[in-house]
Amino acid sequence: MPKHRDTSLVEDLLNLASRITWWMDAIVAVLSYIGLHLLYIHLGRLTALPPPVPKPGANPLTGITSAVHGAFGHAWIIVGRIFSGVFQYVMPVIFVLGGIASVVTNQRRAAEK
């Protein structure tokens, strides 16, 4: 039975990027940057929304629960903004490195023939 080799997401993406042609890597790098940057901007606009304000004279516990629910409702936005902020730079670098590996591999194959 063959051993299952555990690879990280970055290794898998680099492997994928090195198997496709360099111009496809360039297209994916540009599109991933644009898409993730637009997502980062959109999520930034969502975090700028004001928090819900409880009605005056309401029970103080109502204000606390609405604040907690509001925080949990915005948590996915903050986490998504962090991930899109990081991966908008990481993904293009991975695909550019994969494109370079693809070009080097193709040149070595051509030199061997």
C-alpha positions as CSV (number, residue, x, y, z in Angstrom):
1,M,0.0,0.0,0.0
2,P,1.5,3.4,-1.0
3,K,2.3,5.9,1.6
4,H,0.0,8.9,1.7
5,R,2.2,12.0,1.7
6,D,0.7,15.0,3.6
7,T,1.2,18.2,1.7
8,S,0.2,21.7,2.7
9,L,-2.1,23.9,0.7
10,V,0.8,26.0,-0.5
11,E,2.7,22.9,-1.8
12,D,-0.5,21.7,-3.6
13,L,-1.0,25.1,-5.2
14,L,2.7,25.3,-6.3
15,N,2.4,21.8,-7.7
16,L,-0.7,22.8,-9.6
17,A,0.8,26.0,-10.8
18,S,3.9,24.3,-12.1
19,R,1.9,21.9,-14.2
20,I,0.0,24.5,-16.2
21,T,1.6,26.8,-18.7
22,W,3.2,30.1,-17.7
23,W,0.6,32.3,-19.4
24,M,-2.2,30.6,-17.5
25,D,-0.2,31.2,-14.3
26,A,0.0,34.9,-15.1
27,I,-3.7,35.1,-15.8
28,V,-4.6,33.3,-12.6
29,A,-2.2,35.5,-10.6
30,V,-3.7,38.7,-12.0
31,L,-7.3,37.5,-11.5
32,S,-6.6,36.2,-8.0
33,Y,-5.1,39.6,-7.0
34,I,-8.0,41.6,-8.5
35,G,-10.7,39.3,-7.0
36,L,-9.2,39.1,-3.5
37,H,-8.5,42.9,-3.5
38,L,-12.1,43.7,-4.5
39,L,-13.3,41.3,-1.7
40,Y,-11.0,43.0,0.7
41,I,-12.4,46.4,-0.2
42,H,-16.0,45.2,-0.1
43,L,-15.5,43.6,3.4
44,G,-13.9,46.9,4.5
45,R,-17.1,48.8,3.6
46,L,-19.2,46.2,5.5
47,T,-17.1,46.8,8.7
48,A,-17.7,50.5,8.4
49,L,-21.4,50.1,9.1
50,P,-22.5,51.5,12.5
51,P,-23.3,49.0,15.2
52,P,-27.0,48.6,16.2
53,V,-28.1,51.0,18.9
54,P,-30.6,49.8,21.5
55,K,-33.8,51.9,22.0
56,P,-33.7,54.4,24.8
57,G,-35.2,53.2,28.0
58,A,-34.9,49.6,27.1
59,N,-33.7,46.9,29.4
60,P,-29.8,47.1,29.7
61,L,-29.5,43.4,29.0
62,T,-31.2,44.0,25.6
63,G,-28.3,46.3,24.7
64,I,-25.7,43.8,25.8
65,T,-27.3,41.0,23.9
66,S,-27.7,43.1,20.8
67,A,-24.0,44.1,21.1
68,V,-22.9,40.5,21.4
69,H,-25.0,39.4,18.4
70,G,-23.7,42.3,16.4
71,A,-20.1,41.3,17.3
72,F,-20.7,37.7,16.3
73,G,-22.4,38.9,13.1
74,H,-19.4,41.0,12.2
75,A,-16.8,38.4,13.1
76,W,-17.0,36.6,9.8
77,I,-16.5,39.9,8.0
78,I,-13.3,40.7,10.0
79,V,-11.9,37.2,9.5
80,G,-12.7,37.3,5.8
81,R,-11.0,40.7,5.5
82,I,-7.9,39.3,7.2
83,F,-7.7,36.3,4.9
84,S,-8.4,38.3,1.7
85,G,-5.9,40.9,2.8
86,V,-3.2,38.2,3.2
87,F,-4.1,36.0,0.2
88,Q,-4.4,38.9,-2.2
89,Y,-0.6,38.9,-2.1
90,V,0.2,35.3,-1.4
91,M,-1.8,33.7,-4.3
92,P,-0.2,35.8,-7.1
93,V,3.3,35.0,-5.7
94,I,2.5,31.3,-5.7
95,F,1.3,31.3,-9.2
96,V,4.2,33.5,-10.4
97,L,6.6,31.0,-8.8
98,G,4.7,28.1,-10.4
99,G,4.9,29.9,-13.8
100,I,8.7,30.2,-13.4
101,A,8.9,26.5,-12.4
102,S,6.9,25.7,-15.5
103,V,9.2,27.7,-17.8
104,V,12.3,26.1,-16.3
105,T,10.8,22.6,-16.6
106,N,9.8,23.2,-20.3
107,Q,13.3,24.5,-21.1
108,R,15.0,21.5,-19.5
109,R,12.7,19.1,-21.5
110,A,13.5,21.0,-24.7
111,A,17.2,20.8,-24.0
112,E,17.1,17.1,-23.4
113,K,15.5,16.4,-26.8
